[in-house]
């Protein structure tokens, strides 16, 4: 049988032409759908993104990791008023550097210290001031739509309550903070449509307290956070344990069933499926689509779990509040270099030391983040209110959604896949419409909808909910 799949749409004219053809025929016959629906392929980085990726500097990242480790300890309970040692000195240095980056933004980036007092808890023996350093790059045309990226700047040793011993925390998590700071530096001079927040959070090792406070601030303000990434332990592709190095892979943990799922939502999911189609899973697919390419030099290995066994990171604070979120981490960890007192024992070096970090690897992880954040912030937002019509028994599928407010919207695409497939396989441009009927059975495949702008930037996919 002849392969009739279309080539990828590569220009605004081609996209609008295809969209107009579909709009003129709102019901696509099954044969037409198969002919018009093309195979889904990854998004190519635009020219400005390619330039941005080239500016990410492993030497600057290395300097940040080295400086943070030099504060001796950054334990959340460590001294806050010593200019050379402790978490307070690290806080002030990060704030100073981010403020310097913001000076090049023409006023679009602001930096603030967000402090709060954490009450006594199992890992906080006395009320303790915890401070997040937050740099916000305000979007030009859709500033209310927000994307967040974090690393945690606190550190620890074997005893989580030991606030005085040296805890260099190079990999966990100066590496993630360095990636976030370098992203802030290269993006400060650029214009985005949506807002990006770059945050160095504290209190992670004591109980995710900094990110919990940050996520709650967004929730209380009604902020439209459409994606959040935690960079936690992204220091090297070499576990230094005799196994083969994997310097071109980063793991991305994404939950399936949403942490914040309600009982009513669970009942719907149990009936129609969707365990693999929550917003965080769509975020994972999006990252692979835009960030696993020669420009980043990385493969993104998506792990279908919220996090590793017995572990958790700052993305969980956002998941608890219903925000799509995911966690980047290196491909194989060496636990002798995490949460350990610095020592040599039986000829083995323990401790989270700078010497075990690969600054070029961290730079590549930063490029993956940059590709994801840039592509999210330049594209239209994820479609809202996507529903699949279930008012009658039919072998056709009708989808509806709310109109996008994006100023440069070109239209929408419907995607689908077999229920046993892990990723979207087919896509059909449907034009600037908010409803479409396709002669493919909703009983047999999973559908989704994404928005596309005039420059070809595509949003993450939104999976539909059944609607009467």
TORVO-430247 format. One record per residue (C-alpha): residue in three letters; x, y, z. Coordinates in steps of 0.2 Angstrom, whole numbers, plus 5000, padded with zeros to 4 digits. Example, Ala and Ser with C-alpha at 12.3 -4.5 7.8 and 13.67 -1.06 7.14 Angstrom:
Ala506249785039Ser506849955036
//
This chain:
Unk500050005000Unk500750174995Unk501250285010Unk500150445009Unk500850535025Unk501150715022Unk502950795025Unk503050905041Unk502351075039Unk503751195037Unk503051365034Unk501551475039Unk500851465022Unk500851275022Unk500051265039Unk498651395035Unk498351305018Unk498151145026Unk497051215040Unk495951305028Unk495651145019Unk495051055035Unk494051205041Unk493051195024Unk492651015028Unk492351005047Unk491950815047Unk493550715041Unk493150545034Unk494150405040Unk495050385024Unk495450575023Unk496050575041Unk497250435037Unk497850525022Unk497950705030Unk498550645047Unk500450645046Unk501750555057Unk502250665072Unk504050725072Unk505050835084Unk505051015084Unk506651105076Unk507451235087Unk507151415080Unk508651525076Unk508551625092Unk508451465102Unk510051395093Unk510951555097Unk510451555115Unk511051375117Unk512751415110Unk512951555124Unk512751425139Unk514451425145Unk515151265155Unk516551375162Unk515351495170Unk514351345177Unk515951275184Unk516351435192Unk514651435201Unk514751265207Unk516551295214Unk515951455222Unk514451375230Unk515451225237Unk516751345244Unk515451415257Unk515951255267Unk514151215271Unk512451275265Unk511451175277Unk509751255280Unk510151265299Unk511851335296Unk512451515301Unk511551655291Unk512551805296Unk514351745292Unk514951825275Unk516051685271Unk515251525277Unk513551455278Unk511851465269Unk511751655272Unk513351685263Unk512751575249Unk511051665248Unk511851835247Unk513051785233Unk511651705223Unk510551855225Unk512051975220Unk512451875204Unk510551855198Unk510352045201Unk511852075190Unk511151965176Unk509452065178Unk510352225175Unk510552175157Unk508652145155Unk508052325152Unk506952305168Unk506052145162Unk506952035175Unk506752075193Unk507551975208Unk506951965226Unk507251875242Unk505751785248Unk505951735266Unk504851655279Unk505051575296Unk504851385296Unk504051325312Unk504751175322Unk504651015312Unk505550845312Unk507050915303Unk506951095309Unk507251095328Unk506951285331Unk505951415320Unk507151445306Unk507151585292Unk507151505275Unk507451615260Unk507151585241Unk508051685228Unk506851715214Unk507251795197Unk505651835186Unk505851875168Unk504151955163Unk503451905147Unk503052035134Unk501251985127Unk500651845139Unk501451885156Unk500151795166Unk500651625159Unk502151565170Unk503451435168Unk504651395183Unk506351315185Unk507251285201Unk508751215209Unk509051195228Unk510551285236Unk510451205253Unk511651055256Unk511850915269Unk512950775275Unk512650605282Unk511650665298Unk510350775291Unk510350885307Unk512250915306Unk512351105302Unk514151135305Unk515150995296Unk515751035278Unk514450995266Unk515051055249Unk513450995240Unk514251015223Unk513150885213Unk511750895226Unk511251035222Unk512551165217Unk512451085199Unk510551125198Unk510751305205Unk512151335192Unk511051275178Unk509651385184Unk510851535186Unk511551515169Unk509851505161Unk509451665170Unk510951745163Unk510751705145Unk508851735145Unk508951905153Unk509351995137Unk507951905127Unk506151935125Unk504851795128Unk502951795126Unk502651715143Unk503451735160Unk504951625166Unk505351615184Unk507151555189Unk507251505208Unk508651445220Unk507651375234Unk508151315251Unk507551195264Unk507451055251Unk508450925262Unk507450965277Unk505750935269Unk505551035253Unk505051185263Unk505751325251Unk504851255236Unk503251225246Unk503251405251Unk503551455233Unk502251345225Unk500951405239Unk501351585234Unk500951555216Unk499351455221Unk498751595233Unk499051725219Unk498051615207Unk499551615196Unk499451515180Unk500951405181Unk500851295166Unk502551195169Unk503851185183Unk505551095182Unk506651045196Unk508551025192Unk509150915207Unk510750815205Unk511250855187Unk513150865190Unk513850715179Unk513450575167Unk514850475175Unk514450395191Unk516250365195Unk515850185201Unk516650085187Unk515050085176Unk515050155158Unk514850345158Unk513250405150Unk513650595147Unk512350625134Unk510750575144Unk509750655157Unk508250575166Unk506650665167Unk505450605180Unk503550635176Unk502050565186Unk500650475178Unk499050485189Unk499150665195Unk499650695213Unk498150815215Unk496850705207Unk495150725215Unk493950575218Unk492850635204Unk494250645192Unk494850475197Unk493150395193Unk493250465176Unk494950405173Unk494550235179Unk493150225166Unk494050295151Unk495850285154Unk497150425154Unk498350365167Unk499750405154Unk498950575149Unk499050685164Unk499750865161Unk501450805168Unk501550665156Unk501150785142Unk502550895148Unk503750755147Unk503250715129Unk503450905125Unk505250905133Unk505750755122Unk504950845107Unk505951005108Unk507550965118Unk508150795113Unk509150855098Unk510950895091Unk510751075097Unk510651015115Unk511750865113Unk510650765124Unk509450625125Unk508050645137Unk507650485146Unk505850505152Unk505450395168Unk503650365171Unk503750395190Unk503550545201Unk505250525207Unk506550385213Unk506150265226Unk506350335244Unk506750505237Unk505850665232Unk506250835225Unk505551015223Unk504350975209Unk503250875221Unk502751045230Unk502051095213Unk501250935209Unk500350945226Unk499551105221Unk498951035204Unk500351115193Unk501251015179Unk502950975185Unk504450865182Unk506150825189Unk507850825179Unk509250715187Unk510850635180Unk510750455173Unk511550355187Unk511950415204Unk513450375215Unk512750375233Unk514450385240Unk514450565234Unk512750615240Unk512150645258Unk513850595265Unk515150665277Unk516750705267Unk518050575271Unk519150435264Unk518650255270Unk519450095264Unk520250195250Unk518550265244Unk518250455243Unk516550495251Unk515750665250Unk514850775237Unk516450865230Unk516750975215Unk517950855208Unk516550735204Unk515550855193Unk515650875174Unk515351055170Unk515151015151Unk513750895156Unk512851025167Unk512951145153Unk512051015142Unk510750985155Unk510551175155Unk510251175136Unk508951045138Unk508051165151Unk508351315140Unk507551225125Unk506051175135Unk505751345143Unk506051445127Unk504851335117Unk503551345131Unk503651525133Unk503651565114Unk502251455110Unk500351475114Unk499851415131Unk499151235132Unk497351225126Unk496051235140Unk494351155142Unk494751015129Unk493250895129Unk492750745119Unk490850735115Unk490050585123Unk488250635121Unk487850495109Unk488550335103Unk489450355087Unk491050295078Unk491550475075Unk492450585087Unk492050765091Unk493250875101Unk492951055108Unk494051175117Unk494151355123Unk494951485111Unk496651535114Unk497051715118Unk498751705110Unk499051855098Unk499951755085Unk498951605085Unk498851515068Unk497751365073Unk497651195082Unk498251025079Unk497350865084Unk498550715089Unk498150535092Unk498950365095Unk498450185099Unk497950165117Unk499450045118Unk500650175111Unk501750275123Unk501850435113Unk500750525100Unk501050455083Unk499850555071Unk499450745069Unk498150835059Unk498051025057Unk496251085059Unk496451275058Unk495851415069Unk494351325076Unk493651265093Unk492751115087Unk493150975075Unk492450805071Unk493550665064Unk492950495058Unk494050395070Unk493250305085Unk493650385102Unk493450205108Unk494950145099Unk496250285101Unk496850425113Unk496650605106Unk497450765111Unk497450945105Unk498851075104Unk498951255099Unk500151325085Unk500751495082Unk501251585066Unk503051545068Unk502751355071Unk502951355090Unk501851215097Unk501051205114Unk501051045125Unk499650935121Unk498050935131Unk497050775133Unk495150785133Unk493950745146Unk492250665142Unk490850795141Unk488950785139
//
